[in-house]
Structure formats: C-alpha cells, structure tokens
Amino acid sequence: MFEVGFGEMVLIGIVALIVLGPERLPKTARLVGLWVRRVRAYWFNMRAELERELAAEDMRKQLEDAKGAVHETDAEVRHPDDAAKPEETKPTDDSHDGRAQ
C-alpha cells in the first residue's frame, strides 16, 4: 500500500484541526479510526479467504493426481500383460562397419 510518514501525519492533523475545529476533531478521529479498522479487517478476511481457497484448490489437484496414480497402478496390477513392455531391439554387430574388407 502506501506509507504515511510523521511529517505527513502532522500536516494532515493541522489541516483537520483547521477545517473541523477542536470540537469536532476528536469525534471525527474516532470515526476515521473505526473505518480504518473495518477496512483493514475486511482486507485481512478477504486475503485469508483467498489463501484458503487457493490451498483447497491445490489439495484438490494433488488428490486428483494421487487418484490417477492409484488407477494406473491398479491397472498395471490387474492387467500385467498390458503394462509397458521393453522394446525389442535388434542385435547390433559392431564388427561390421559397412566397409568392404
């Protein structure tokens, strides 16, 4: 967000004192403090909800990945003939390099 330094706070206080007067300034300061707390609480609640939702989505994805792995393993156990077989390779003859001898 943005930062307000000490100098800016003093300037805002002086302007508020001039505009509102000493009678209304304490009540207005309490009201502004209340609204700032409400906005911050709302922001933190929304952020926490978003983090929970993202964590739940990540857990769902991990669960789906685990289910897929279980189904693959189950299929391999039930039908071992369908499992990936190593490819048959042709024997290579390294003694013959294609040149006439």
DRENFIDREN-61577 format. One record per residue: residue number from 1; residue in three letters; x, y, z of N, C-alpha, C in turn. Coordinates in steps of 0.02 Angstrom, whole numbers. Each point is the difference from the previous one (the first is absolute). Layout:
residues N
+-----+-----+--------+--------+--------+--------+--------+--------+--------+--------+--------+
!   n ! res !    n.u !    n.v !    n.w !   ca.u !   ca.v !   ca.w !    c.u !    c.v !    c.w !
+-----+-----+--------+--------+--------+--------+--------+--------+--------+--------+--------+
! NUM ! ALA !      X !      Y !      Z !      X !      Y !      Z !      X !      Y !      Z !
...
+-----+-----+--------+--------+--------+--------+--------+--------+--------+--------+--------+
//
This chain:
residues 101
+-----+-----+--------+--------+--------+--------+--------+--------+--------+--------+--------+
!   n ! res !    n.u !    n.v !    n.w !   ca.u !   ca.v !   ca.w !    c.u !    c.v !    c.w !
+-----+-----+--------+--------+--------+--------+--------+--------+--------+--------+--------+
!   1 ! MET !     42 !    -58 !      0 !    -42 !     58 !      0 !     45 !     62 !      0 !
!   2 ! PHE !    -20 !     51 !     34 !     40 !     61 !      2 !     19 !     14 !     72 !
!   3 ! GLU !     54 !     38 !      8 !     24 !     16 !     66 !    -11 !     74 !     14 !
!   4 ! VAL !    -18 !     15 !     61 !     -9 !     69 !     22 !     51 !     11 !     55 !
!   5 ! GLY !     46 !     46 !    -12 !     51 !     15 !     49 !    -25 !     48 !     54 !
!   6 ! PHE !     45 !     15 !     47 !    -18 !     43 !     55 !    -18 !     71 !    -24 !
!   7 ! GLY !     38 !     25 !    -47 !    -13 !     67 !    -26 !    -69 !      6 !    -33 !
!   8 ! GLU !    -18 !    -52 !    -38 !    -66 !      1 !    -32 !    -56 !     -4 !     52 !
!   9 ! MET !     12 !    -40 !     53 !    -51 !     -6 !     52 !    -11 !     68 !     35 !
!  10 ! VAL !     54 !     35 !     14 !     -6 !     66 !     32 !    -38 !     48 !    -45 !
!  11 ! LEU !     16 !      0 !    -64 !    -34 !     44 !    -48 !    -75 !    -17 !     -3 !
!  12 ! ILE !    -17 !    -64 !     -3 !    -70 !    -21 !     -2 !    -36 !     22 !     64 !
!  13 ! GLY !     34 !     -8 !     57 !    -30 !     22 !     64 !    -13 !     74 !      3 !
!  14 ! ILE !     47 !     40 !    -25 !     -9 !     73 !      1 !    -57 !     20 !    -46 !
!  15 ! VAL !     -3 !    -29 !    -60 !    -54 !     16 !    -47 !    -67 !    -22 !     30 !
!  16 ! ALA !     -3 !    -59 !     31 !    -62 !    -23 !     31 !    -21 !     46 !     57 !
!  17 ! LEU !     47 !     23 !     39 !    -16 !     45 !     55 !    -28 !     66 !    -25 !
!  18 ! ILE !     29 !     25 !    -55 !    -24 !     63 !    -28 !    -70 !    -10 !    -31 !
!  19 ! VAL !     -9 !    -54 !    -38 !    -64 !    -10 !    -35 !    -56 !    -19 !     48 !
!  20 ! LEU !     13 !    -47 !     46 !    -52 !    -26 !     43 !     -8 !     40 !     65 !
!  21 ! GLY !     52 !     27 !     23 !     -3 !     36 !     64 !     13 !    -48 !     58 !
!  22 ! PRO !     18 !     29 !     58 !     17 !    -42 !     57 !    -60 !    -38 !     30 !
!  23 ! GLU !    -60 !     20 !    -14 !    -59 !    -33 !     28 !    -15 !    -66 !    -36 !
!  24 ! ARG !      5 !      1 !    -67 !    -18 !    -59 !    -39 !     58 !    -46 !    -16 !
!  25 ! LEU !     61 !     22 !     12 !     59 !    -40 !    -19 !      4 !    -67 !     37 !
!  26 ! PRO !    -10 !     -3 !     67 !      4 !    -66 !     34 !    -52 !    -50 !    -25 !
!  27 ! LYS !    -61 !     23 !    -11 !    -52 !    -45 !    -24 !     16 !    -24 !    -71 !
!  28 ! THR !     24 !     44 !    -42 !     19 !    -19 !    -68 !     59 !    -48 !      0 !
!  29 ! ALA !     48 !     12 !     44 !     58 !    -45 !      4 !    -21 !    -70 !     21 !
!  30 ! ARG !    -47 !     -5 !     48 !    -25 !    -66 !     20 !    -37 !    -34 !    -58 !
!  31 ! LEU !    -39 !     39 !    -37 !    -37 !    -28 !    -56 !     48 !    -23 !    -55 !
!  32 ! VAL !     51 !     39 !    -15 !     49 !    -20 !    -50 !     37 !    -62 !     23 !
!  33 ! GLY !     18 !     -3 !     64 !     33 !    -60 !     27 !    -43 !    -62 !     -6 !
!  34 ! LEU !    -65 !      9 !     14 !    -47 !    -56 !     -6 !     -3 !    -25 !    -72 !
!  35 ! TRP !     -5 !     45 !    -48 !     -3 !    -19 !    -70 !     64 !    -32 !    -24 !
!  36 ! VAL !     57 !     25 !     23 !     64 !    -30 !    -19 !      4 !    -71 !     27 !
!  37 ! ARG !    -20 !    -10 !     62 !      0 !    -68 !     29 !    -46 !    -47 !    -39 !
!  38 ! ARG !    -59 !     25 !    -18 !    -47 !    -42 !    -38 !     28 !    -19 !    -69 !
!  39 ! VAL !     30 !     49 !    -33 !     28 !    -14 !    -66 !     58 !    -49 !      6 !
!  40 ! ARG !     43 !      8 !     49 !     56 !    -46 !      9 !    -26 !    -70 !     17 !
!  41 ! ALA !    -50 !     -5 !     44 !    -28 !    -66 !     17 !    -30 !    -33 !    -61 !
!  42 ! TYR !    -36 !     39 !    -40 !    -30 !    -26 !    -62 !     55 !    -25 !    -47 !
!  43 ! TRP !     54 !     40 !     -8 !     55 !    -19 !    -43 !     33 !    -64 !     24 !
!  44 ! PHE !     14 !     -6 !     65 !     32 !    -60 !     26 !    -46 !    -61 !     -7 !
!  45 ! ASN !    -65 !      9 !     10 !    -47 !    -56 !     -9 !     -2 !    -23 !    -73 !
!  46 ! MET !     -1 !     47 !    -46 !     -1 !    -18 !    -71 !     65 !    -36 !    -19 !
!  47 ! ARG !     55 !     24 !     25 !     65 !    -31 !    -15 !      3 !    -71 !     28 !
!  48 ! ALA !    -23 !     -9 !     62 !      0 !    -66 !     30 !    -46 !    -48 !    -38 !
!  49 ! GLU !    -58 !     25 !    -21 !    -47 !    -41 !    -39 !     31 !    -21 !    -67 !
!  50 ! LEU !     34 !     47 !    -32 !     33 !    -16 !    -64 !     55 !    -52 !     10 !
!  51 ! GLU !     39 !      7 !     53 !     53 !    -49 !     14 !    -30 !    -69 !     15 !
!  52 ! ARG !    -55 !     -2 !     37 !    -33 !    -64 !     13 !    -26 !    -32 !    -64 !
!  53 ! GLU !    -28 !     41 !    -43 !    -27 !    -25 !    -64 !     56 !    -27 !    -44 !
!  54 ! LEU !     56 !     35 !     -2 !     57 !    -24 !    -40 !     28 !    -64 !     29 !
!  55 ! ALA !      3 !     -4 !     65 !     25 !    -62 !     32 !    -47 !    -58 !    -14 !
!  56 ! ALA !    -65 !     13 !      2 !    -48 !    -53 !    -14 !      6 !    -23 !    -73 !
!  57 ! GLU !      9 !     47 !    -46 !      8 !    -18 !    -70 !     64 !    -41 !    -11 !
!  58 ! ASP !     53 !     18 !     34 !     62 !    -38 !     -5 !     -9 !    -70 !     28 !
!  59 ! MET !    -36 !     -6 !     55 !    -14 !    -66 !     29 !    -42 !    -42 !    -47 !
!  60 ! ARG !    -49 !     30 !    -33 !    -41 !    -36 !    -49 !     42 !    -27 !    -57 !
!  61 ! LYS !     46 !     42 !    -24 !     43 !    -21 !    -55 !     45 !    -58 !     21 !
!  62 ! GLN !     28 !      4 !     60 !     42 !    -54 !     25 !    -40 !    -64 !      8 !
!  63 ! LEU !    -63 !      7 !     23 !    -43 !    -59 !      7 !    -14 !    -31 !    -67 !
!  64 ! GLU !    -14 !     40 !    -51 !    -13 !    -27 !    -67 !     63 !    -34 !    -27 !
!  65 ! ASP !     58 !     29 !     11 !     62 !    -32 !    -22 !     10 !    -67 !     35 !
!  66 ! ALA !    -14 !     -2 !     65 !      8 !    -63 !     37 !    -50 !    -52 !    -24 !
!  67 ! LYS !    -62 !     21 !    -15 !    -50 !    -47 !    -26 !     23 !    -29 !    -67 !
!  68 ! GLY !     28 !     43 !    -42 !     25 !    -23 !    -65 !     56 !    -51 !      9 !
!  69 ! ALA !     44 !     13 !     46 !     56 !    -47 !     13 !    -27 !    -66 !     26 !
!  70 ! VAL !    -50 !      2 !     43 !    -30 !    -61 !     27 !    -33 !    -40 !    -55 !
!  71 ! HIS !    -37 !     34 !    -44 !    -33 !    -34 !    -56 !     52 !    -32 !    -47 !
!  72 ! GLU !     55 !     35 !    -13 !     52 !    -28 !    -43 !     31 !    -62 !     32 !
!  73 ! THR !     14 !      5 !     64 !     30 !    -58 !     35 !    -49 !    -58 !      2 !
!  74 ! ASP !    -63 !     15 !     12 !    -51 !    -52 !      2 !     -5 !    -34 !    -68 !
!  75 ! ALA !      2 !     38 !    -53 !     -4 !    -29 !    -67 !     61 !    -44 !    -14 !
!  76 ! GLU !     59 !     23 !     22 !     60 !    -41 !    -10 !     -2 !    -64 !     39 !
!  77 ! VAL !    -29 !      2 !     60 !     -4 !    -60 !     42 !    -52 !    -49 !    -28 !
!  78 ! ARG !    -56 !     26 !    -22 !    -54 !    -43 !    -25 !     16 !    -29 !    -69 !
!  79 ! HIS !     35 !     38 !    -42 !     15 !    -22 !    -68 !     75 !      9 !    -13 !
!  80 ! PRO !     40 !    -45 !     25 !     72 !      9 !     -9 !     22 !     -8 !    -72 !
!  81 ! ASP !    -40 !    -34 !    -42 !     18 !     -9 !    -70 !     -5 !     65 !    -39 !
!  82 ! ASP !    -43 !     45 !     23 !     -9 !     64 !    -34 !     51 !     51 !     22 !
!  83 ! ALA !     39 !    -16 !     50 !     50 !     48 !     25 !     51 !     13 !    -55 !
!  84 ! ALA !     32 !     54 !      6 !     50 !     19 !    -51 !     56 !    -53 !     -2 !
!  85 ! LYS !      9 !    -30 !    -59 !     52 !    -50 !     -8 !     62 !     35 !    -28 !
!  86 ! PRO !     59 !    -25 !     20 !     60 !     30 !    -29 !      1 !    -16 !    -74 !
!  87 ! GLU !     23 !     48 !    -39 !      2 !    -10 !    -73 !     53 !    -51 !    -17 !
!  88 ! GLU !    -18 !    -41 !    -50 !     48 !    -49 !    -23 !     49 !     35 !    -45 !
!  89 ! THR !     64 !    -12 !     13 !     51 !     33 !    -39 !     35 !    -52 !    -44 !
!  90 ! LYS !     21 !     22 !    -57 !     36 !    -44 !    -45 !     72 !     -4 !     24 !
!  91 ! PRO !     29 !    -59 !     -2 !     70 !     -5 !     20 !     43 !     37 !    -50 !
!  92 ! THR !     47 !     37 !     25 !     44 !     38 !    -44 !     66 !    -36 !     -6 !
!  93 ! ASP !     26 !      2 !    -58 !     65 !    -32 !    -13 !     51 !     56 !     -9 !
!  94 ! ASP !     40 !     11 !     52 !     49 !     54 !     -2 !     61 !    -19 !    -40 !
!  95 ! SER !      8 !    -65 !    -17 !     59 !    -21 !    -37 !     -4 !     21 !    -73 !
!  96 ! HIS !    -60 !     11 !    -25 !     -8 !     18 !    -69 !    -23 !     72 !     -3 !
!  97 ! ASP !     44 !     42 !    -26 !    -15 !     71 !     -1 !    -23 !     23 !    -69 !
!  98 ! GLY !    -15 !    -46 !    -45 !    -26 !     18 !    -65 !     52 !      8 !    -53 !
!  99 ! ARG !     64 !     -5 !     16 !     52 !      6 !    -51 !     20 !    -69 !    -25 !
! 100 ! ALA !     19 !     -2 !    -61 !     23 !    -64 !    -28 !     68 !    -17 !     28 !
! 101 ! GLN !     11 !    -62 !     15 !     64 !    -20 !     29 !     41 !    -38 !    -49 !
+-----+-----+--------+--------+--------+--------+--------+--------+--------+--------+--------+
//
